[in-house]
Amino acid sequence: MATFNREEEEKLEGIKAWWNRYGTIITILLAMLAATVGGTQVWKYYQQQQAQQAADLYALLKQVQTTNDIEKISDAAHLLTEGFPSSGYAPRAALIAAKASVDAGDLPRAKTQLQWILDHTKEPEMKDLARLRLAGILLDEENYSEALRHLNAKHIESFSGLYADLKGDVLLASGKTEEARLSYQEAVDKLSKNNSYFNIVQMKLDSLGESD
């Protein structure tokens, strides 16, 4: 049997007294911590599984996209937007579906898919791209006021040239030539000359001639 000197015995008695007073509380706290850590691990595993499933669905959508079958594309995209709406794949799936809808001439469906992006994604770039494409559809529908509403919305600077160009198209189509000229000029100023689209916008501006 182990023997202790007087100092060791005093320390041991002190520890026993401390444990008797605080031991139960510490045990509960340790159990709660273990449960929290375990719960965190379970949540991380769940998130990883969700991310993998979303990635698999997006890969499937990309395969289906090559078929140009609007129903299959829309169904695959719908699985992502409904099942994994917070994933980064969902808005990209909606963009793919919207393009397929436009190509198939189903503009109402395309608008719904683009609106989904505006309502759900937290990525500014995705919102700006969806808004730009939605404004293009509204231009085709001759809904100029609604198209301008989207194009006048706040957007990140890298989209400014494209927004100004499309705004020029809308203004020109609605008979506002002078305003369209200003918008095309803004687009030219915003777009890089190395951008292949720069020359197209410059041609639009030149076709309007000099300002009155």
C-alpha positions as CSV (number, residue, x, y, z in Angstrom):
1,M,0.0,0.0,0.0
2,A,1.4,3.4,-0.9
3,T,2.4,5.6,1.9
4,F,2.4,9.4,1.9
5,N,4.2,12.0,3.9
6,R,2.4,14.7,5.7
7,E,2.6,17.2,2.8
8,E,1.4,14.7,0.3
9,E,-1.5,13.7,2.5
10,E,-2.6,17.3,2.9
11,K,-2.5,17.8,-0.9
12,L,-4.5,14.6,-1.4
13,E,-7.1,15.7,1.1
14,G,-7.4,19.0,-0.6
15,I,-8.0,17.4,-4.0
16,K,-10.6,15.2,-2.5
17,A,-12.4,18.1,-0.9
18,W,-12.2,20.1,-4.1
19,W,-13.6,17.1,-6.1
20,N,-16.4,16.5,-3.7
21,R,-17.4,20.2,-4.1
22,Y,-17.0,20.6,-7.9
23,G,-16.7,17.1,-9.3
24,T,-20.4,16.7,-10.3
25,I,-20.4,20.0,-12.1
26,I,-17.2,19.2,-13.9
27,T,-18.6,15.8,-15.0
28,I,-21.7,17.4,-16.4
29,L,-19.7,20.0,-18.3
30,L,-17.3,17.4,-19.7
31,A,-20.3,15.3,-20.9
32,M,-21.9,18.4,-22.5
33,L,-18.6,19.2,-24.2
34,A,-18.3,15.6,-25.5
35,A,-21.8,15.8,-26.8
36,T,-21.1,19.2,-28.5
37,V,-18.0,17.9,-30.1
38,G,-19.7,14.8,-31.3
39,G,-22.6,16.8,-32.6
40,T,-20.2,19.1,-34.5
41,Q,-18.6,16.1,-36.1
42,V,-22.0,14.7,-37.1
43,W,-23.0,18.1,-38.6
44,K,-19.7,18.3,-40.5
45,Y,-20.2,14.8,-41.9
46,Y,-23.8,15.7,-42.9
47,Q,-22.6,18.9,-44.6
48,Q,-19.9,16.9,-46.5
49,Q,-22.5,14.4,-47.6
50,Q,-24.8,17.2,-48.8
51,A,-22.0,18.9,-50.7
52,Q,-21.0,15.6,-52.4
53,Q,-24.7,14.9,-53.4
54,A,-25.0,18.4,-54.8
55,A,-21.7,18.0,-56.7
56,D,-22.9,14.6,-58.1
57,L,-26.2,16.2,-59.2
58,Y,-24.5,19.1,-60.9
59,A,-22.2,16.6,-62.8
60,L,-25.3,14.8,-63.9
61,L,-26.9,18.1,-65.0
62,K,-23.8,18.9,-67.1
63,Q,-24.1,15.6,-68.8
64,V,-27.9,16.1,-69.4
65,Q,-27.1,19.6,-70.8
66,T,-25.4,18.0,-73.9
67,T,-28.7,16.4,-74.9
68,N,-30.4,19.8,-75.3
69,D,-33.5,18.2,-73.8
70,I,-35.2,21.1,-71.9
71,E,-37.3,18.8,-69.7
72,K,-34.4,16.7,-68.6
73,I,-32.3,19.8,-68.0
74,S,-35.0,21.6,-66.0
75,D,-35.7,18.5,-63.9
76,A,-32.1,18.0,-63.0
77,A,-31.7,21.7,-62.2
78,H,-34.9,21.5,-60.1
79,L,-33.4,18.7,-58.0
80,L,-30.6,21.0,-57.1
81,T,-32.5,24.2,-56.5
82,E,-35.1,22.3,-54.3
83,G,-32.9,19.8,-52.6
84,F,-29.7,21.9,-52.1
85,P,-30.8,25.5,-52.4
86,S,-27.9,26.8,-50.3
87,S,-25.2,25.1,-52.3
88,G,-23.1,27.0,-54.8
89,Y,-24.3,24.5,-57.5
90,A,-28.0,25.5,-57.2
91,P,-27.8,29.0,-58.9
92,R,-25.4,27.7,-61.5
93,A,-27.9,24.9,-62.3
94,A,-30.7,27.5,-62.5
95,L,-28.5,29.5,-65.0
96,I,-28.0,26.4,-67.2
97,A,-31.7,25.6,-67.1
98,A,-32.6,29.2,-67.9
99,K,-30.4,29.2,-71.0
100,A,-31.9,25.9,-72.1
101,S,-35.4,27.5,-71.7
102,V,-34.4,30.5,-73.7
103,D,-33.0,28.4,-76.5
104,A,-36.2,26.4,-76.5
105,G,-38.3,29.6,-76.7
106,D,-39.8,29.1,-73.2
107,L,-39.2,32.6,-71.9
108,P,-41.7,32.4,-68.9
109,R,-39.8,29.4,-67.6
110,A,-36.5,31.1,-68.1
111,K,-37.7,34.1,-66.2
112,T,-38.8,31.9,-63.3
113,Q,-35.5,30.2,-63.2
114,L,-33.6,33.4,-63.2
115,Q,-35.8,34.9,-60.6
116,W,-35.0,31.9,-58.4
117,I,-31.4,33.0,-58.4
118,L,-32.2,36.6,-57.5
119,D,-34.4,35.3,-54.6
120,H,-32.0,32.7,-53.2
121,T,-28.3,33.1,-54.0
122,K,-26.0,35.1,-51.8
123,E,-23.3,35.4,-54.4
124,P,-23.3,39.0,-55.9
125,E,-21.8,37.8,-59.2
126,M,-24.6,35.2,-59.7
127,K,-27.3,37.8,-58.9
128,D,-25.8,40.3,-61.3
129,L,-25.5,37.7,-64.1
130,A,-29.0,36.5,-63.5
131,R,-30.3,40.1,-63.5
132,L,-28.5,40.8,-66.7
133,R,-30.0,37.8,-68.5
134,L,-33.4,38.5,-67.1
135,A,-33.2,42.1,-68.5
136,G,-32.3,40.6,-71.9
137,I,-35.4,38.5,-71.9
138,L,-37.5,41.5,-70.9
139,L,-36.0,43.4,-73.8
140,D,-37.1,40.7,-76.2
141,E,-40.6,40.9,-74.7
142,E,-40.5,44.7,-75.2
143,N,-41.0,45.2,-71.4
144,Y,-38.6,48.1,-71.4
145,S,-39.5,49.6,-68.0
146,E,-39.0,46.3,-66.2
147,A,-35.7,45.7,-68.0
148,L,-34.4,49.1,-67.0
149,R,-35.5,48.5,-63.4
150,H,-33.2,45.5,-63.3
151,L,-30.3,47.2,-65.2
152,N,-30.5,50.2,-62.8
153,A,-30.1,48.0,-59.8
154,K,-26.9,48.1,-57.8
155,H,-24.3,45.7,-59.2
156,I,-20.6,45.0,-58.9
157,E,-18.2,47.1,-60.9
158,S,-17.0,44.3,-63.2
159,F,-20.5,44.1,-64.7
160,S,-20.9,47.8,-65.3
161,G,-19.9,47.7,-69.0
162,L,-22.3,44.9,-69.8
163,Y,-25.1,46.6,-67.8
164,A,-24.5,49.9,-69.6
165,D,-24.5,48.2,-73.0
166,L,-27.7,46.3,-72.5
167,K,-29.3,49.5,-71.0
168,G,-28.3,51.2,-74.3
169,D,-30.1,48.4,-76.2
170,V,-33.2,48.9,-74.1
171,L,-33.2,52.7,-74.4
172,L,-32.6,52.5,-78.2
173,A,-35.5,50.0,-78.6
174,S,-37.8,52.3,-76.7
175,G,-36.9,55.2,-78.9
176,K,-34.6,57.1,-76.5
177,T,-31.7,57.5,-78.9
178,E,-29.8,60.2,-77.0
179,E,-30.0,58.3,-73.7
180,A,-28.9,55.1,-75.5
181,R,-25.9,57.0,-76.9
182,L,-24.8,58.0,-73.4
183,S,-25.3,54.5,-72.1
184,Y,-23.2,53.0,-75.0
185,Q,-20.5,55.6,-74.3
186,E,-20.5,54.5,-70.6
187,A,-20.2,50.9,-71.7
188,V,-17.2,51.8,-74.0
189,D,-15.6,53.6,-71.1
190,K,-16.1,50.7,-68.7
191,L,-15.1,47.8,-71.0
192,S,-11.5,46.9,-71.5
193,K,-10.3,47.4,-75.1
194,N,-8.9,43.9,-74.8
195,N,-12.4,42.6,-74.3
196,S,-13.7,41.1,-77.6
197,Y,-17.1,42.7,-76.8
198,F,-15.6,46.2,-76.8
199,N,-15.6,46.5,-80.6
200,I,-19.2,45.4,-80.8
201,V,-20.3,48.1,-78.4
202,Q,-18.2,50.7,-80.2
203,M,-19.9,49.8,-83.4
204,K,-23.3,50.4,-81.8
205,L,-22.2,53.8,-80.6
206,D,-20.7,54.7,-84.0
207,S,-23.9,53.7,-85.7
208,L,-25.8,56.4,-83.8
209,G,-23.6,59.1,-85.3
210,E,-22.8,62.4,-83.5
211,S,-24.9,63.7,-80.8
212,D,-27.3,66.5,-81.8
